[in-house]
Amino acid sequence: MFFHPKQLVVAAALVCASAIACSSSKSAEAPPTAPAPAAPVMKSVVSVKEFMRFTIDPIADNIFDAVTWDISKKGVIETKPRNEEDWEKVKIGAVTLAEAIYLLKVPRPFTPPGDVNNSTGPNPPELSPAQIKEKLDKDPVLWDAKIEALRNVAKEVMQIADRKDVSALFEASEDLDKACEACHLEYWYPGDRAAVDDDARQRARFEKSAKANKKK
């Protein structure tokens, strides 16, 4: 079969165009998606007991110690934030507490090795690490709820520090104490619940009486 030169040129052009189209199509295809990197595994350094002692308790004192009323023979001694530095200390406590409390979600032992709390002998006042773990494993949602309750108070204190509201800070420090105590009564010394509840009732009666006398 005989092809005219012009036909050969056209055929060659079509082959070339086809090759370019195929190449362009392949290059336009999205590259294969690489698998997402695995999330880093967070590992604890200390036990819950140590974490509370060396992190949560000291930083919470930035809030607890910021506003107090001490009644003595000399009268009422009032402590409250009075300047920017005092309020910044409160804010530091609140921010650190709000962030740090989430570290209790990282799996960790409840006590250092060999420490069984005050859980031996007749009527022990504290639960053993094994008993605490059993409670957490049975209802992990409750554990998270206790963490969230404390975190919410810390977030509230952050806003109070920005407003520099002394009265609100005093009330929030009580809320913080209740959040801490509620967790301890659940997981650390549940046997004290009756005594704590009775103390709360006594305090409520005292405060009610004080308010009544103040109105007279």
C-alpha positions as CSV (number, residue, x, y, z in Angstrom):
1,M,0.0,0.0,0.0
2,F,1.3,3.4,-0.9
3,F,1.0,6.4,1.5
4,H,1.3,9.9,0.3
5,P,3.9,11.9,2.2
6,K,1.2,14.2,3.6
7,Q,-0.7,11.2,5.0
8,L,2.5,10.0,6.8
9,V,2.9,13.5,8.3
10,V,-0.7,13.5,9.5
11,A,-0.4,9.9,10.9
12,A,2.8,10.8,12.8
13,A,1.1,13.9,14.2
14,L,-1.8,11.8,15.5
15,V,0.5,9.2,17.1
16,C,2.4,12.0,18.8
17,A,-0.8,13.7,20.0
18,S,-2.0,10.5,21.4
19,A,1.2,9.8,23.2
20,I,1.1,13.4,24.7
21,A,-2.5,12.9,25.8
22,C,-1.7,9.6,27.5
23,S,1.2,11.2,29.3
24,S,-0.8,14.2,30.4
25,S,-3.6,11.9,31.6
26,K,-1.1,9.9,33.8
27,S,0.5,13.0,35.2
28,A,-2.9,14.4,36.1
29,E,-3.8,11.4,38.1
30,A,-3.6,12.1,41.9
31,P,-0.6,10.4,43.5
32,P,-1.5,7.6,45.9
33,T,-2.5,8.9,49.3
34,A,0.1,8.1,52.0
35,P,-1.2,6.6,55.2
36,A,-1.7,9.1,58.0
37,P,1.0,9.0,60.6
38,A,0.0,7.2,63.7
39,A,-0.8,9.5,66.7
40,P,2.1,9.7,69.2
41,V,1.6,7.5,72.2
42,M,1.6,9.6,75.4
43,K,3.5,7.9,78.3
44,S,3.2,9.0,81.9
45,V,6.3,9.7,84.0
46,V,4.8,9.5,87.5
47,S,1.8,7.9,89.3
48,V,-1.5,9.7,89.9
49,K,-0.5,10.1,93.6
50,E,2.8,11.8,92.6
51,F,1.2,13.8,89.9
52,M,-1.3,15.2,92.3
53,R,1.4,16.0,94.9
54,F,3.9,17.6,92.6
55,T,1.7,19.3,90.0
56,I,-2.0,19.6,90.7
57,D,-2.0,20.4,94.5
58,P,0.8,23.1,94.3
59,I,-0.7,24.9,91.3
60,A,-4.2,24.8,92.8
61,D,-2.8,26.8,95.8
62,N,-2.4,29.7,93.4
63,I,-6.2,29.8,93.5
64,F,-6.9,28.6,97.1
65,D,-4.5,31.0,98.7
66,A,-5.4,34.0,96.6
67,V,-8.6,35.0,98.6
68,T,-9.2,34.0,102.2
69,W,-10.9,35.4,105.3
70,D,-9.3,34.5,108.6
71,I,-11.3,35.2,111.7
72,S,-9.3,35.6,114.9
73,K,-9.2,37.6,118.1
74,K,-7.6,40.4,116.2
75,G,-10.6,40.5,113.9
76,V,-11.0,39.5,110.3
77,I,-7.8,39.2,108.2
78,E,-8.6,39.4,104.5
79,T,-6.3,38.1,101.8
80,K,-7.2,39.0,98.2
81,P,-5.4,39.8,94.9
82,R,-4.5,43.5,95.0
83,N,-2.4,44.1,91.9
84,E,-1.6,42.8,88.4
85,E,1.0,40.4,89.8
86,D,-1.5,38.8,92.2
87,W,-4.1,38.3,89.5
88,E,-1.5,36.9,87.1
89,K,-0.6,34.3,89.7
90,V,-4.2,33.3,89.9
91,K,-4.4,33.1,86.1
92,I,-1.3,31.0,85.9
93,G,-2.8,28.6,88.4
94,A,-6.1,28.4,86.5
95,V,-4.5,27.9,83.1
96,T,-2.0,25.3,84.3
97,L,-4.7,23.4,86.2
98,A,-7.1,23.4,83.2
99,E,-4.4,22.0,80.9
100,A,-2.7,19.7,83.4
101,I,-5.8,17.9,84.6
102,Y,-6.2,16.3,81.2
103,L,-3.0,14.4,81.8
104,L,-5.0,12.3,84.2
105,K,-6.5,10.8,81.0
106,V,-3.0,9.4,80.2
107,P,-2.8,5.8,81.6
108,R,-0.6,5.7,84.6
109,P,-0.4,3.7,87.9
110,F,-2.3,5.2,90.8
111,T,0.7,5.0,93.2
112,P,4.4,4.5,93.0
113,P,5.7,0.9,93.1
114,G,5.1,-0.7,96.5
115,D,2.8,2.0,97.7
116,V,-0.6,0.6,98.6
117,N,-2.0,3.8,100.2
118,N,-3.3,3.5,103.7
119,S,-5.4,0.5,102.7
120,T,-4.3,-2.2,105.1
121,G,-5.6,-3.3,108.5
122,P,-9.1,-3.2,109.9
123,N,-11.4,-0.4,108.4
124,P,-8.6,1.1,106.2
125,P,-9.3,4.8,105.4
126,E,-8.1,4.7,101.8
127,L,-8.6,2.4,98.8
128,S,-5.7,0.3,97.5
129,P,-4.4,1.0,93.9
130,A,-6.1,-2.2,92.8
131,Q,-9.5,-1.1,94.2
132,I,-9.2,2.3,92.6
133,K,-8.3,0.7,89.2
134,E,-11.3,-1.6,89.5
135,K,-13.6,1.4,90.1
136,L,-12.2,3.2,87.1
137,D,-12.4,0.2,84.8
138,K,-16.0,-0.4,85.8
139,D,-17.0,3.2,85.0
140,P,-14.4,5.1,82.9
141,V,-17.1,7.7,82.0
142,L,-17.3,8.8,85.7
143,W,-13.5,9.2,85.8
144,D,-13.7,11.5,82.8
145,A,-16.6,13.4,84.3
146,K,-14.6,14.2,87.5
147,I,-11.8,15.5,85.3
148,E,-14.1,17.6,83.3
149,A,-15.7,19.1,86.4
150,L,-12.4,20.2,87.8
151,R,-11.4,21.6,84.4
152,N,-14.6,23.6,84.1
153,V,-13.9,25.3,87.4
154,A,-10.3,26.1,86.3
155,K,-11.7,27.7,83.1
156,E,-14.1,29.7,85.1
157,V,-11.3,31.0,87.3
158,M,-9.4,32.0,84.1
159,Q,-12.3,34.4,83.2
160,I,-12.6,35.6,86.8
161,A,-8.9,36.5,86.8
162,D,-9.4,38.5,83.6
163,R,-12.3,40.4,85.2
164,K,-10.4,40.7,88.6
165,D,-13.6,39.8,90.5
166,V,-12.7,39.0,94.1
167,S,-16.1,37.8,95.2
168,A,-16.4,35.5,92.2
169,L,-12.9,34.2,92.9
170,F,-13.9,33.3,96.5
171,E,-16.9,31.4,95.3
172,A,-14.9,29.6,92.5
173,S,-12.3,28.5,95.0
174,E,-15.0,26.8,97.0
175,D,-16.3,25.2,93.8
176,L,-12.7,24.0,93.1
177,D,-12.4,22.5,96.6
178,K,-15.7,20.7,96.0
179,A,-14.6,19.3,92.7
180,C,-11.4,18.0,94.2
181,E,-13.2,16.5,97.2
182,A,-15.8,14.8,95.1
183,C,-13.1,13.0,93.1
184,H,-11.2,12.0,96.3
185,L,-14.3,10.7,97.9
186,E,-15.0,8.6,94.9
187,Y,-11.6,7.1,94.3
188,W,-9.4,7.7,97.3
189,Y,-11.2,7.7,100.7
190,P,-14.9,7.0,100.1
191,G,-15.2,6.0,103.8
192,D,-15.0,9.7,104.7
193,R,-18.1,10.6,102.7
194,A,-20.5,10.6,105.7
195,A,-18.1,12.9,107.7
196,V,-17.6,15.2,104.8
197,D,-21.4,15.5,104.2
198,D,-22.0,16.2,107.9
199,D,-19.3,18.9,107.8
200,A,-21.0,20.5,104.8
201,R,-24.3,20.5,106.6
202,Q,-22.8,22.1,109.6
203,R,-21.1,24.8,107.5
204,A,-24.3,25.5,105.6
205,R,-26.1,26.1,109.0
206,F,-23.3,28.3,110.2
207,E,-23.4,30.4,107.0
208,K,-27.2,30.7,107.1
209,S,-27.0,31.8,110.7
210,A,-24.2,34.3,109.9
211,K,-26.3,35.8,107.0
212,A,-29.3,36.1,109.3
213,N,-27.3,37.9,112.0
214,K,-25.8,40.2,109.4
215,K,-29.3,41.3,108.3
216,K,-30.3,42.3,111.8
